[in-house]
């Protein structure tokens, strides 16, 4: 895909049946307030919908938020779909209620970073800035 022009674009998504989106909305607002373009997909998104949105929106990153315990399955599905669509350059990070023991497996599958409860919005913003595809200079 190459280097995007303009601000970093992030899709924030709630995969699966998880109906709690306060954290995702807080992260979406923090990223937006930091100058990024944020596309919030809303609740109950399938991995296919998330990847389609990321491709349509020319996203640099996907932030997944999950509290339901289905993170191993849903995060892996998003990563696999990105691979199938030749879009592995889209950075995937996640957060929510994710046991420490699951984090190494998620990273092994291709999730770049996991933020657990207590992570500050500033640390997430800084991480996305440092790791997302950097915009070209105007």
N, C-alpha and C positions, 0 to 999 in steps of 0.2 A: 504493500500500500504506500510506503514512503512516509515522508514527514508531512504532517498536516499543517495547513496555514491557519492562523487565528488561534483562539484560546483552546486549551485542552477541553475535549468533549468527553463527558462521562455519562454512561447509562447507569442509572441506579434502579435495581430491580428487586422484587420480592417473589422469588420462585416458589412454586408449590402452593399448598393449602394454607400456609401461615397467614393469619389475618391481622397480625400486629405490625403496623408500619411506622410507629413514632420514630424509632431509631433511624430508619431509612430516610424519613423526611428531615430529620436533624442533620444527617450527613449530606443529603442533597442540598440543603440550605447552606451548610458550611462551605461546600465546594463552590456553590454559586456565588456566595459572598466573597470567596477568594478569587473570583474572576473567571471561573471555569463555566463552560456551557453544560448544563445538566438536563438530562432527559429522564424524568421519573416515570416508570412504566405503570405504576400502581400495583395493586394486590393480585395474587393468584396467576402469575405469569408462568407459562411453560418455558422450558429451556429453548424451544424453537422460537417462541415469540421474542424472548430476550435477545437471542442471536440475530434474528431478523431485524429487530429494532436497532441493534448496534451497527449492523451493516448499512441499513437505510440511513442512519444518522451519521455515518462515517465517524463512529466513536473511536476514541483513543483508549478508553478503558471501560470496563464493566464492573460495577460494585454490586455485589449480591449480599442481601441481608436475609438471614433466616433464623428463626427461633424454634422451629418445629422438630428439629432433630433429623431432617432429611438432607442435611448438607452434603454428606458423602455422595449420595446418589445425584442430587440436583446440580451441585457444583461440577461434578465429573461430566454430567451430560452437557453442560454449557461448554466446557473445555473441548469435549469431543466434537461437538457441532462446529465450533470455531475451526478445529483442525480440518474437518470435512469440507468446510467452506473456504479453506486456504486463508484464514484470518487469524492465525496464531499471533500476529503482531498486536492484537487487541489485548491489553493487559487485563487480567481478571483478579480482583481482590474481593474479600468477603468479610463479613462480620456477623455477630449475633451470639447466640448461646451455642458455642462450639467447644466441646471438651478438649483440653490440652492434648490428650492422647490422639485426637483425630487430626490435629494440625499437620504433623509430618506427612501423613498420607495424602492430605489435600494438596500440600505443596509438591509432593512427588507426582501427583496427577496433573500439576500445572497451575494451580492457584498461586499467584505471586506473593500474596500476603493475607493474613487473617488478623482481624482486629476483634478482640474479645471485650466484654463489658469492662468499662473503666478506661478504655482508650480515649484520648482526648480528640476533639474535632481538629485541633491544631496539628496533632501528630498525623492524623489521617490526611489532611490537606497537604502537609509537608511531604508525606510519603508519595502521594499521587503526583505532586509536582516533580519530585525527584525521579520517578520511575515511569510515568506515562510518556508516550511518544511526544517529544518536544515539538512545539510549533515552530515553523520556520520564521526567521526574522523578516520583518517587513522592509 
